[in-house]
Amino acid sequence: MTLLEALSLTLVMLTLAALPSASVLLVVTRAATHGTKSGAAVAGGIVLADLLFVTLAILGMSALAERMGSLFSIVKMAGGAYLMWLGLGLIRAQETGPAASPANPGGALWTSFAAGFFLTLGDLKAILFYAALFPTVVDMKTISAPEIAAIMLVTIGAVGGVKLLYAFAAERIAGKLHSKAANGTRKVSGCLLMGAGGYLISKS
């Protein structure tokens, strides 16, 4: 993989990671309501799932993954239900302030991480996308360990970096809102999460 090819891959992945999506919505919502750390935890879950997809694509297992569509449908339904549960929790929350501290910060971080992971894992098309993208920048028949490492680093940097920027921006914006407005924002975010969860289930 040449430097130009690596830069091209990075640009493509940066662009896709920045597009509005359910994962971006989840990062923004968790960061705005539970702080940057929760948004970063969501980003970590998203990156881990993407790395799993990248690995499957590199190993040429996209066809196998496609045959496992029923399993991914179950994962997608579970992820959708989880998003709806998170959304309902936001709507029913009585806390004031955009980043009210949860009773169990560690638990909230794991919840955010799991939400990001399972939401991304439910998108089977990502494997097929990576399987189609990588041959444009590297010969998949002779791919070397350094090239695999480079692809992994690009994935972490591009996907994780963009999601982290969303998390930082969301908490900064939420922090400037009056508590009453923040409560309204929390409820709107909850409705959006429930909508995203319902959409994910409908596409299973």
Secondary structure as the mmCIF struct_conf table of DSSP 4:
data_model
#
loop_
_struct_conf.conf_type_id
_struct_conf.id
_struct_conf.beg_label_comp_id
_struct_conf.beg_label_asym_id
_struct_conf.beg_label_seq_id
_struct_conf.end_label_comp_id
_struct_conf.end_label_asym_id
_struct_conf.end_label_seq_id
HELX_RH_AL_P HELX_RH_AL_P1 LEU A 3 ALA A 18
BEND BEND1 LEU A 19 LEU A 19
HELX_RH_AL_P HELX_RH_AL_P2 ALA A 22 HIS A 34
HELX_RH_AL_P HELX_RH_AL_P3 THR A 36 ILE A 58
TURN_TY1_P TURN_TY1_P1 LEU A 59 GLY A 60
HELX_RH_AL_P HELX_RH_AL_P4 SER A 62 ARG A 67
TURN_TY1_P TURN_TY1_P2 MET A 68 MET A 68
HELX_RH_AL_P HELX_RH_AL_P5 GLY A 69 ARG A 92
BEND BEND2 GLY A 97 GLY A 97
TURN_TY1_P TURN_TY1_P3 PRO A 98 ALA A 99
HELX_LH_PP_P HELX_LH_PP_P1 ALA A 100 PRO A 102
BEND BEND3 ALA A 103 ALA A 103
HELX_RH_AL_P HELX_RH_AL_P6 PRO A 105 LEU A 121
TURN_TY1_P TURN_TY1_P4 GLY A 122 GLY A 122
TURN_TY1_P TURN_TY1_P5 LEU A 124 LEU A 124
HELX_RH_AL_P HELX_RH_AL_P7 LYS A 125 LEU A 133
HELX_RH_3T_P HELX_RH_3T_P1 PHE A 134 THR A 136
TURN_TY1_P TURN_TY1_P6 VAL A 137 VAL A 137
BEND BEND4 VAL A 138 VAL A 138
TURN_TY1_P TURN_TY1_P7 MET A 140 LYS A 141
BEND BEND5 THR A 142 THR A 142
HELX_RH_AL_P HELX_RH_AL_P8 ALA A 145 THR A 155
HELX_RH_PI_P HELX_RH_PI_P1 ILE A 156 GLY A 160
HELX_RH_AL_P HELX_RH_AL_P9 GLY A 161 GLY A 175
TURN_TY1_P TURN_TY1_P8 LYS A 176 LYS A 176
BEND BEND6 LEU A 177 LEU A 177
HELX_RH_AL_P HELX_RH_AL_P10 SER A 179 SER A 202
TURN_TY1_P TURN_TY1_P9 LYS A 203 LYS A 203
#
